[in-house]
Amino acid sequence: MTDAPSARGAEVGRRIGVGLMYGLWKPRVLGAWRVPATGPVILAVNHSHVIDGPMVIGVAPRPSHFLVKKEAFVGPLGSFMLSVGQLKVDRSTADRTAITQALGVLESGGVLGIFPEGTRGEGDFASLRAGLSYFAVRSGAPIVPVAVLGSTERRGRLVKALPPLRSRVDVVFGDPFEAGDGSGRRTRKALDEATVRIQKQLAAHLENARHLTGRRATLE
């Protein structure tokens, strides 16, 4: 039997995350009210930076469980991530344990966080993996697109992979939408069609978020 991620732990993680993110940077959160207050939700987050996950965990209005690559679960950090309800996933295979846990989060009315690009890249939603469409179609949960946009300024960075301390990071939540076509189909064709619909929605949200915030680039 697979242990379910801790909902209470996710709330603790949210409280720790918000303190950490507001302590190190200056998050500006837009549209958080768009996240449904109850019921299953999938947060689809663009991924160009190592702080994207912790930032969204901290500023989201509800506790969330993110699918995170297993390579990040190392030593004390790995134990901590598990204790605050995050999900370890092996990206090299169809990780049945992670899939079961993720579906369990949604079935219990929780919030599942996914980086649909699969790994850090340009953060532009240009290349989506099939996982997001599978969870959305299988569970029927609405998807809320999330754009994390920050400074590309290189000065003031203590670590190259992080934005300058105390710099502004914008987190923009979009309108929830359904990925399926209403038929309930879960065939490969249905998932492929859902992926196309999702990509259009996420790309449109990112463009809107950039226009809204004046950010023309994601974190470098």
C-alpha positions in Angstrom: 0.0 0.0 0.0 1.3 3.5 -0.9 1.5 6.0 1.9 -0.6 9.1 1.0 1.2 12.5 1.2 0.4 14.4 4.3 -2.2 17.2 3.9 -1.1 18.6 7.2 2.5 18.5 6.2 1.6 20.4 3.0 0.1 23.2 5.1 3.3 23.3 7.2 5.3 23.4 4.0 3.1 26.3 2.8 3.8 28.3 5.9 7.5 27.7 5.8 7.6 28.5 2.1 5.8 31.8 2.4 8.2 32.9 5.2 11.2 31.9 3.2 10.1 33.3 -0.1 9.1 36.7 1.4 12.2 36.8 3.5 14.6 36.3 0.5 12.7 37.9 -2.4 9.7 40.2 -3.0 6.9 38.1 -4.4 4.0 39.9 -6.1 1.1 37.5 -6.3 -1.6 38.2 -8.9 -4.9 36.3 -9.4 -4.6 33.9 -6.4 -8.4 34.3 -6.0 -8.7 32.3 -9.3 -7.7 29.1 -7.5 -10.9 27.3 -6.5 -11.3 27.4 -2.8 -12.3 23.7 -2.5 -12.1 20.5 -4.5 -9.3 19.0 -6.6 -7.1 21.4 -8.6 -4.0 21.0 -10.7 -1.5 23.9 -10.7 0.5 23.9 -14.0 3.6 25.9 -13.4 6.2 27.1 -15.9 9.7 25.9 -14.9 12.8 27.9 -15.6 14.2 28.2 -12.1 14.9 26.2 -9.0 12.7 28.5 -6.8 9.6 28.0 -8.9 8.2 25.2 -6.8 9.0 26.6 -3.4 7.7 30.0 -4.5 4.3 28.6 -5.6 4.1 26.4 -2.6 4.6 29.4 -0.4 2.3 31.9 -2.1 -0.6 29.6 -3.3 -3.8 30.1 -1.3 -4.1 26.4 -0.6 -1.6 23.8 0.5 -0.1 21.9 -2.5 1.6 18.7 -3.3 4.2 19.0 -6.1 5.6 16.2 -8.2 9.3 16.6 -7.8 12.1 14.6 -9.5 13.6 12.0 -7.3 17.1 13.4 -7.7 16.1 16.3 -5.5 15.3 14.0 -2.5 18.8 13.8 -1.1 19.7 13.6 2.6 17.9 15.8 5.1 16.3 17.9 2.3 14.7 14.8 0.9 13.2 13.8 4.3 11.9 17.3 4.8 10.3 17.4 1.4 8.5 14.2 2.1 7.4 15.4 5.5 5.7 18.5 3.9 3.7 16.4 1.5 5.8 16.7 -1.7 5.8 13.7 -4.1 8.9 12.0 -5.4 8.8 10.9 -9.0 11.2 8.9 -11.2 11.1 10.6 -14.5 12.8 7.8 -16.3 9.9 5.4 -16.1 6.1 5.3 -15.5 6.4 5.7 -11.7 3.3 3.9 -10.5 3.8 5.0 -6.9 4.0 8.6 -7.8 1.0 8.3 -10.1 -1.1 6.6 -7.4 -0.1 9.3 -4.9 -0.8 12.1 -7.3 -4.3 10.7 -8.2 -4.9 10.2 -4.5 -4.3 13.9 -3.8 -6.9 14.8 -6.4 -9.4 12.2 -5.3 -9.2 13.6 -1.8 -9.9 17.1 -3.1 -6.4 18.4 -2.8 -4.1 20.5 -4.9 -1.5 18.9 -7.2 1.4 20.9 -8.5 3.0 19.9 -11.8 5.8 21.3 -14.0 4.3 20.2 -17.4 7.6 20.8 -19.2 9.1 18.0 -17.1 12.3 19.8 -16.3 13.8 23.3 -16.1 14.1 25.0 -19.4 13.0 28.2 -21.1 9.8 28.2 -18.9 7.6 29.0 -21.9 5.4 25.9 -21.9 6.7 25.1 -25.4 7.2 21.4 -24.8 4.7 19.6 -22.6 4.9 16.0 -21.4 1.8 13.8 -21.3 1.6 13.6 -17.5 -0.5 16.8 -17.1 -3.1 15.7 -19.5 -3.3 12.3 -18.0 -3.9 13.6 -14.5 -6.4 16.2 -15.7 -8.5 13.9 -17.9 -8.3 11.0 -15.4 -9.4 13.0 -12.4 -11.5 15.7 -14.1 -9.8 18.3 -12.0 -9.5 21.8 -13.4 -6.1 23.2 -14.3 -5.0 26.5 -13.1 -2.0 27.9 -15.1 0.7 29.6 -13.0 3.4 31.8 -14.4 6.5 32.6 -12.3 8.4 35.6 -13.7 11.4 37.2 -12.3 14.3 39.5 -12.8 17.0 38.6 -15.4 19.4 41.0 -13.8 22.7 39.2 -13.1 24.0 41.6 -10.5 23.3 40.9 -6.8 23.1 37.1 -7.2 24.8 35.2 -4.5 24.2 32.0 -6.5 24.0 32.0 -10.3 20.9 29.8 -10.4 18.9 32.1 -8.1 17.5 35.6 -8.7 19.1 38.5 -6.9 18.1 38.6 -3.2 15.2 41.0 -2.5 14.4 41.3 -6.2 10.7 41.1 -7.3 9.3 37.8 -8.4 5.8 37.8 -10.0 3.5 34.8 -9.6 0.5 35.1 -11.8 -2.4 32.6 -11.4 -4.8 32.2 -14.4 -8.4 31.1 -14.9 -9.1 27.4 -14.2 -10.0 25.4 -17.3 -11.0 21.8 -18.2 -8.5 19.7 -20.2 -10.9 17.1 -21.5 -13.5 17.4 -24.3 -16.4 16.4 -22.0 -16.6 12.9 -23.4 -14.6 11.3 -20.5 -12.4 9.5 -23.0 -8.9 8.4 -21.8 -7.6 7.0 -25.1 -4.1 8.0 -26.4 -5.8 10.2 -29.0 -7.9 11.9 -26.3 -4.8 12.6 -24.2 -2.9 13.9 -27.2 -5.8 16.2 -28.0 -6.0 17.4 -24.4 -2.2 18.1 -24.4 -2.7 20.4 -27.5 -5.6 22.2 -25.7 -3.6 22.6 -22.5 -0.5 23.9 -24.3 -2.6 26.6 -26.0 -4.1 27.7 -22.7 -0.8 27.7 -20.9 1.0 29.6 -23.6 -1.8 32.2 -23.7 -1.7 32.6 -20.0 2.1 33.1 -20.0 1.8 35.8 -22.7 -0.9 37.5 -20.7 1.2 37.3 -17.5 4.2 38.8 -19.3 2.0 41.7 -20.6 0.4 42.2 -17.2 3.7 42.4 -15.3 5.9 44.0 -17.9 8.2 40.9 -17.9 9.3 39.9 -21.3 11.6 37.1 -20.1 11.6 34.5 -17.4 14.3 33.9 -14.9 17.7 33.1 -16.3 
